[in-house]
Amino acid sequence: MRRDEKAEARGTDPRAAAIIVTSNGYLKSSDELEGFHDKCHVIPLGIDVEAFRAEKPEEVRRILERYGRRLIVAVGRLVPYKGFGFLLEAMKDVDATLLLIGTGPLQTELESMIERLGIGDKIHLLGHVEDTLAYYKAAEMLVLPSVSRAESFGLVQVEAMAAGIPVVNTDIESGVPEVSLHGVTGVTVPPMDARALANAVRMLLENDEMRAKYGRAAAARAGEAFSAERMGESTLRVYEAVA
């Protein structure tokens, strides 16, 4: 099959002058983009970084009063590729409280798992939260336990990093481990490994200096690499190059 025929079969227009992808990892692992790397431009997603640097002392105080001070936050749809079941398993061996923000079809299954594991005293499923900033500010870290490249980027990592907290993520074939860097802005562990998740979370909880260092580096990296302005400028350059 010729290259253009293969592209048509996969839904990729061979006439496209440029293709924008959000990470090198996702590009390299994409069957659909095989043979088109010369047209691809990697432009990471961006957010309003300054919005996530704002302080919300009253909201943070209320969260800490309600849930305690050793807080871990996880944010995302309650769907299989997020790997939240592995995080619940990990929490058996972590002396902290997990605030899991999100809704989705696995809610009932996760509730049953929490009951089966006997960890209901330290897990709170918060459902939909309109403004997550105060939760990031109250937490010691974000955990993103995704298990497949269906998690293409993990934008919540950027939000948490901009808020100044480290990230525990997983080494999957996507942009996830390119956003928060192992040993720089957090800890990256193998996917589907509850023990590794628990070890990483405990290490950060027990090392205030490391946690603070990673949090500062996370905030700096969010501003330098993942701002909406940077994303817009990079996209405009691609448009101008192919115009």
C-alpha positions as CSV (number, residue, x, y, z in Angstrom):
1,M,0.0,0.0,0.0
2,R,1.3,3.4,-1.0
3,R,2.0,6.0,1.7
4,D,-1.0,8.2,0.7
5,E,-3.3,5.1,0.5
6,K,-2.2,4.1,4.0
7,A,-2.9,7.6,5.3
8,E,-6.3,7.7,3.7
9,A,-7.1,4.3,5.2
10,R,-6.2,5.6,8.6
11,G,-8.0,8.9,8.2
12,T,-4.9,11.1,7.9
13,D,-5.0,13.4,4.9
14,P,-1.7,13.0,3.0
15,R,-2.2,16.5,1.6
16,A,-1.8,18.1,5.1
17,A,1.3,20.3,5.2
18,A,1.7,20.0,8.9
19,I,0.5,17.8,11.8
20,I,0.5,19.1,15.4
21,V,1.0,16.5,18.2
22,T,1.3,17.3,21.9
23,S,4.3,15.2,22.8
24,N,7.3,13.2,21.4
25,G,6.1,10.1,23.3
26,Y,2.7,10.1,21.7
27,L,4.2,10.8,18.3
28,K,6.7,7.9,18.6
29,S,4.0,5.4,19.8
30,S,1.3,6.4,17.2
31,D,0.6,3.9,14.4
32,E,-1.5,6.5,12.7
33,L,1.4,8.9,12.3
34,E,4.0,6.3,11.2
35,G,5.6,7.5,8.0
36,F,4.5,11.1,8.6
37,H,7.0,12.2,11.2
38,D,8.6,14.7,8.8
39,K,5.3,16.7,8.9
40,C,4.8,16.5,12.6
41,H,5.4,19.4,15.0
42,V,5.4,18.8,18.7
43,I,3.5,21.5,20.6
44,P,2.6,20.8,24.2
45,L,-0.7,21.8,25.6
46,G,-0.8,25.0,27.6
47,I,-2.9,26.6,30.4
48,D,-3.3,29.9,32.0
49,V,-0.4,29.4,34.4
50,E,-1.0,32.5,36.4
51,A,-4.5,31.4,37.2
52,F,-3.1,28.4,39.0
53,R,-0.6,30.5,41.0
54,A,-3.3,32.4,42.7
55,E,-3.6,31.9,46.5
56,K,-6.9,30.8,48.0
57,P,-6.2,30.8,51.8
58,E,-9.8,30.6,53.0
59,E,-10.7,27.7,50.7
60,V,-7.5,25.9,51.6
61,R,-8.1,26.4,55.3
62,R,-11.6,24.9,55.0
63,I,-10.2,21.9,53.1
64,L,-7.5,21.3,55.7
65,E,-9.9,21.6,58.5
66,R,-12.2,19.1,56.9
67,Y,-9.8,16.5,55.7
68,G,-6.5,16.9,57.6
69,R,-3.0,18.0,56.5
70,R,-1.5,15.0,54.7
71,L,-3.5,15.3,51.6
72,I,-3.0,13.7,48.2
73,V,-5.1,14.8,45.3
74,A,-6.0,12.9,42.1
75,V,-8.1,14.4,39.3
76,G,-9.8,12.8,36.3
77,R,-12.6,10.9,34.8
78,L,-13.4,7.7,36.7
79,V,-12.6,5.5,33.7
80,P,-10.2,2.4,33.3
81,Y,-7.2,4.1,31.7
82,K,-6.8,6.5,34.6
83,G,-5.6,3.6,36.8
84,F,-7.4,4.9,40.0
85,G,-7.9,1.3,41.2
86,F,-4.1,1.0,41.5
87,L,-4.0,4.2,43.4
88,L,-6.6,2.9,45.9
89,E,-4.6,-0.3,46.3
90,A,-1.5,1.8,47.0
91,M,-3.3,3.8,49.6
92,K,-3.5,0.7,51.9
93,D,0.2,1.4,52.6
94,V,0.2,5.2,52.7
95,D,-0.5,7.2,55.9
96,A,-2.3,10.1,54.2
97,T,-5.7,11.1,52.9
98,L,-6.6,10.9,49.2
99,L,-9.0,13.4,47.6
100,L,-10.2,11.9,44.3
101,I,-11.9,14.5,42.1
102,G,-14.0,13.4,39.1
103,T,-17.0,11.5,38.0
104,G,-17.5,8.6,35.6
105,P,-18.7,5.1,35.0
106,L,-16.3,3.4,37.5
107,Q,-17.6,5.3,40.6
108,T,-19.6,2.4,41.9
109,E,-16.7,0.0,41.3
110,L,-14.3,2.3,43.1
111,E,-16.7,2.7,46.0
112,S,-16.9,-1.1,46.3
113,M,-13.1,-1.4,46.2
114,I,-12.7,1.2,48.9
115,E,-15.0,-0.8,51.1
116,R,-13.3,-4.1,50.3
117,L,-9.9,-2.7,51.1
118,G,-11.1,-1.1,54.3
119,I,-9.7,2.3,53.5
120,G,-12.9,4.4,53.7
121,D,-11.4,6.5,56.5
122,K,-8.8,8.0,54.2
123,I,-10.4,8.1,50.7
124,H,-12.9,10.7,49.7
125,L,-14.5,10.6,46.3
126,L,-15.5,14.3,45.8
127,G,-17.2,14.0,42.4
128,H,-17.3,17.1,40.2
129,V,-15.4,20.1,41.6
130,E,-15.8,23.3,39.7
131,D,-12.5,24.9,40.9
132,T,-9.7,22.5,41.7
133,L,-7.1,25.2,42.6
134,A,-7.7,25.2,46.3
135,Y,-7.3,21.4,46.4
136,Y,-4.0,21.6,44.6
137,K,-2.9,24.3,47.1
138,A,-4.0,22.2,50.1
139,A,-2.4,19.0,48.8
140,E,1.2,17.7,49.2
141,M,1.2,16.3,45.7
142,L,-0.9,15.2,42.7
143,V,-0.9,11.5,41.7
144,L,-1.7,10.6,38.1
145,P,-1.7,6.7,38.0
146,S,-2.7,6.3,34.3
147,V,-2.1,2.9,32.8
148,S,-2.2,3.4,29.0
149,R,-1.5,5.9,26.2
150,A,-5.2,6.7,26.2
151,E,-3.9,9.3,28.7
152,S,-2.2,11.3,26.0
153,F,-0.9,14.2,28.0
154,G,-2.4,14.6,31.5
155,L,-3.1,18.3,31.6
156,V,-3.9,18.1,35.3
157,Q,-0.2,17.6,35.8
158,V,0.4,21.1,34.5
159,E,-2.3,22.6,36.7
160,A,-0.8,21.0,39.8
161,M,2.7,22.0,38.8
162,A,1.7,25.6,38.2
163,A,0.1,25.5,41.7
164,G,3.6,24.5,43.0
165,I,3.2,20.8,44.0
166,P,5.1,17.8,42.7
167,V,3.5,15.0,40.7
168,V,3.7,11.2,40.9
169,N,3.0,9.9,37.4
170,T,3.5,6.8,35.3
171,D,5.9,5.8,32.5
172,I,3.4,5.3,29.7
173,E,4.0,5.8,26.0
174,S,2.5,9.2,25.8
175,G,3.3,12.7,26.9
176,V,2.6,12.0,30.6
177,P,6.2,11.4,31.6
178,E,7.4,14.3,29.5
179,V,5.2,16.8,31.4
180,S,6.4,16.1,35.0
181,L,10.0,14.8,34.9
182,H,11.3,12.1,37.1
183,G,13.7,13.4,39.7
184,V,13.0,17.0,38.7
185,T,9.3,17.9,39.3
186,G,8.2,14.6,40.8
187,V,8.5,10.8,40.6
188,T,7.7,8.6,37.6
189,V,6.8,4.9,38.3
190,P,5.9,1.9,36.2
191,P,2.2,1.8,35.3
192,M,-0.2,-0.8,37.0
193,D,2.2,-1.0,40.0
194,A,0.5,-0.2,43.3
195,R,3.6,-0.9,45.3
196,A,5.7,1.5,43.2
197,L,2.9,4.2,43.6
198,A,2.9,3.7,47.4
199,N,6.6,3.9,47.6
200,A,6.8,7.1,45.6
201,V,4.0,8.8,47.6
202,R,5.6,7.8,50.9
203,M,9.0,9.0,49.8
204,L,7.6,12.5,49.0
205,L,5.5,12.6,52.1
206,E,8.4,11.8,54.3
207,N,10.9,14.2,52.7
208,D,9.8,17.8,53.1
209,E,12.9,19.2,51.4
210,M,12.5,17.0,48.3
211,R,8.8,17.8,48.1
212,A,9.5,21.5,48.3
213,K,12.3,21.3,45.8
214,Y,10.2,19.4,43.3
215,G,7.3,21.8,43.8
216,R,9.5,24.8,43.0
217,A,10.8,23.1,39.9
218,A,7.3,22.1,38.9
219,A,6.1,25.7,39.1
220,A,9.0,26.9,37.1
221,R,8.6,24.2,34.4
222,A,4.9,24.9,34.1
223,G,5.6,28.6,33.3
224,E,8.5,27.9,31.0
225,A,7.0,25.0,28.9
226,F,3.3,24.8,29.3
227,S,1.8,28.3,29.2
228,A,-1.1,29.0,26.9
229,E,1.0,31.9,25.4
230,R,3.8,29.5,24.5
231,M,1.3,27.0,22.9
232,G,-0.3,29.8,20.9
233,E,3.0,31.2,19.7
234,S,4.3,27.8,18.6
235,T,1.1,27.0,16.8
236,L,1.2,30.4,15.0
237,R,4.7,29.7,13.8
238,V,3.6,26.4,12.3
239,Y,0.7,28.1,10.5
240,E,3.0,30.8,9.2
241,A,5.5,28.2,7.9
242,V,2.9,26.4,5.8
243,A,0.9,29.4,4.7
